[in-house]
């Protein structure tokens, strides 16, 4: 099933070169049609309720009702629905009219991304490297955490009446306790287990060490992800800046990009991962505090923690967006993290409408692809598990509880598709930044020719020079 998911993901990425525009416009016109039907249905309900007693009452007249069906008996409700749907329909149509050129650019970049992956197929299997690196990070964190958690020793203390025994609550050794004078001076005293750990300086700060271990884990994981993003960005950037595609694409672009990232950009990637790890650690601490304070009745504290958690969640999302684009600029120009992040941010702000359109179009198509892959494999698995199908000259036995392997195959297929499509999303983001840089750096003249594809040239209404003229 996972192998079929891999093949379906590859097939979907290849077909995007030819069907990206068709899928998007089918979805858009489908949404327009559904909203149009909703407008007609609201008008029909509004007209059908005409003359029915009580239908002319307003929402204010009947007040708050727990049964929502009561509101559906009012003409005012359907009139409000119809006005809202008409507004949404008009907004979508106006956006399509005014943003049609940017939508065409987004679709062209999606097709270009599929073409780039077709020339650099090795990039689709790079997520395996990232997975192995993250698995190593998880193993390191788990082993270190276990060693820290089990580094203590059992502590025994004297249990006796504190007012009569001066040795009460002092540490003791259960093996030699009966031979000491404590039993004579404090009749009835016992040496019992108190806690597991220790009373030394190291044991007092064991929680701090666990927190430091978690911070190192977050830092290493973010660095592994950053290395993958920078490597893929470098490979796809080498495709875009090749004037004659695929003749000018360098040999082994993925391995060359990986070597450059390791040799020249390790510090920048580590710095970007450090900033993100700090924010994530703060979020972990806030979650820990929220868990500890759940039993308290202080509403202001809970409100403050909720606001802080929301703010740091937004900050983490923003930093991930900035880091991702900064790594692309690092792969293109080789500058440090801060300079690359600043240039990427202002470049995106100068093309903010294009960014929004491309992001929504890409998200829709990739989500559709994941659902199609997981759903297709799920249907095949369901048919396989519920039917007696001969495989390798042997009949598959009927399963009494086939939902476990079925869900395993579906979730695994979705994760496989997510791995492939994450590479595609990185490809599209890289090509988009290269496209924006191409527009700002070059003017299409003989001295400064464009590097974009012929389809993007046609959309922009510009003519691409031949390699001889350029």
Helices and strands as residue ranges (DSSP letters): H 2-48, H 59-62, G 68-73, H 75-98, H 100-119, G 121-125, H 126-149, E 153-159, G 177-179, H 182-185, E 190-197, H 201-204, H 206-240, H 253-264, H 266-292, H 299-333, H 337-350, H 352-386, E 390-391, E 394-395, H 403-441, H 454-460
